[in-house]
Amino acid sequence: MPFAVCGLQFTSPFNGNKVTGVLGSSFNFTWAFHGGKVFKVQWGTKQDGFVDIKDVLVSIDKLQAISTIQNLPYSGRVRGDWDGSSPGQATFTLSSIQKADERFYVCQLLPDTLDGQPAYDTVQLLVVGK
């Protein structure tokens, strides 16, 4: 379920719905958003029992500084793109999908104000194929 405070909100949320990725292929997770200035967009695995990110896989700030996770099992298989604008759109790609990638993922919008609250949206990846 998306969570928006201080105006930040997703205009194309997944709302925790399921998407399907094919074993060995790539999948693009794309979120559009508006409602305030965004400092950073992060994507990662969902923490059990919470809407927060357990492990950040990709982090992109408004100056286009991109960082990706460097440890297994996602190393070399994740990337992200956001042009730094708000309203905006961020796309995160998971390549060489494995059965172990079947889980919930979270997109987090961090506001460009000290008193703002982050906005979250989740999606569940199901993996099909042999």
C-alpha positions in Angstrom: 0.0 0.0 0.0 1.5 3.4 -0.9 2.1 5.9 1.9 2.3 9.6 1.1 2.8 12.5 3.5 3.6 16.2 2.7 2.4 15.8 -0.9 4.8 13.2 -2.2 2.8 10.4 -3.8 3.1 7.8 -6.5 1.0 8.4 -9.6 1.6 4.9 -10.9 1.8 2.7 -7.8 2.0 -1.0 -7.8 0.1 -1.0 -4.4 1.6 -4.3 -3.4 0.3 -6.1 -6.5 2.1 -9.0 -8.2 4.2 -8.8 -11.4 5.7 -11.7 -13.3 9.3 -12.0 -14.4 10.7 -14.8 -16.5 13.7 -16.8 -15.2 16.9 -15.6 -16.8 15.3 -12.4 -18.3 15.2 -8.8 -17.1 12.3 -6.9 -15.5 11.8 -3.1 -15.3 10.1 -1.7 -12.2 8.8 1.8 -13.1 7.2 4.3 -10.7 5.9 7.8 -11.6 5.5 10.3 -8.8 4.6 13.9 -8.0 3.7 16.3 -5.2 6.9 17.7 -3.9 10.6 18.0 -4.3 12.4 14.6 -4.1 15.9 14.4 -2.8 16.5 10.7 -3.4 14.8 7.7 -4.9 15.7 4.2 -3.5 14.8 0.7 -4.5 15.3 -2.5 -2.6 14.0 -5.5 -0.9 11.1 -5.1 1.5 11.6 -5.7 5.2 9.3 -8.4 6.6 6.4 -7.0 8.4 7.2 -3.4 7.5 6.8 -1.2 4.4 10.5 -0.1 4.7 13.5 -1.2 2.7 15.5 -4.1 4.1 18.4 -3.9 1.6 18.8 -0.9 -0.7 19.7 -2.2 -4.2 19.9 1.1 -6.0 19.9 4.7 -4.7 19.8 7.7 -7.0 19.9 11.3 -5.7 18.7 14.4 -7.5 22.2 15.2 -8.7 22.3 11.9 -10.5 24.7 10.2 -8.1 23.8 6.5 -8.5 24.9 3.8 -6.2 24.1 0.1 -6.5 24.6 -2.8 -4.2 28.0 -4.5 -4.6 27.4 -7.8 -2.8 25.8 -11.1 -3.8 23.2 -12.1 -5.0 22.3 -8.8 -6.8 25.8 -7.6 -7.7 26.0 -6.7 -11.4 22.3 -7.4 -11.9 20.6 -4.1 -10.8 20.5 -0.6 -12.2 18.4 2.4 -12.0 17.4 5.6 -13.8 15.9 8.8 -12.6 16.4 12.3 -14.2 16.2 14.1 -10.8 12.9 15.8 -11.6 9.7 15.9 -9.7 7.2 15.2 -11.0 9.2 12.4 -12.3 9.7 8.7 -13.1 12.2 6.2 -11.8 12.9 2.8 -13.4 14.9 0.1 -11.7 16.0 -3.0 -13.7 16.7 -6.5 -12.3 18.6 -8.6 -14.8 19.3 -12.4 -15.1 16.2 -13.1 -12.9 16.7 -16.0 -10.5 14.0 -18.0 -8.6 15.5 -16.5 -5.4 14.5 -13.0 -6.6 10.9 -13.9 -6.0 10.0 -11.5 -3.2 8.6 -8.0 -2.4 10.4 -4.9 -3.5 10.0 -1.3 -2.3 10.4 2.1 -4.0 11.1 4.9 -1.5 10.9 8.6 -2.2 12.9 10.7 0.2 11.8 14.4 0.3 14.1 17.4 -0.2 13.0 18.8 3.2 14.0 18.0 6.7 10.5 17.8 8.0 9.1 15.7 5.1 8.2 12.1 5.4 9.3 9.5 2.8 6.7 7.8 0.5 6.8 4.1 -0.2 5.2 1.7 -2.7 5.7 -2.1 -2.8 5.5 -4.8 -5.5 5.8 -8.5 -5.4 7.9 -10.2 -8.1 6.8 -13.7 -9.1 9.3 -15.7 -11.1 8.2 -18.2 -13.8 10.2 -20.5 -16.1 12.3 -23.6 -15.7 
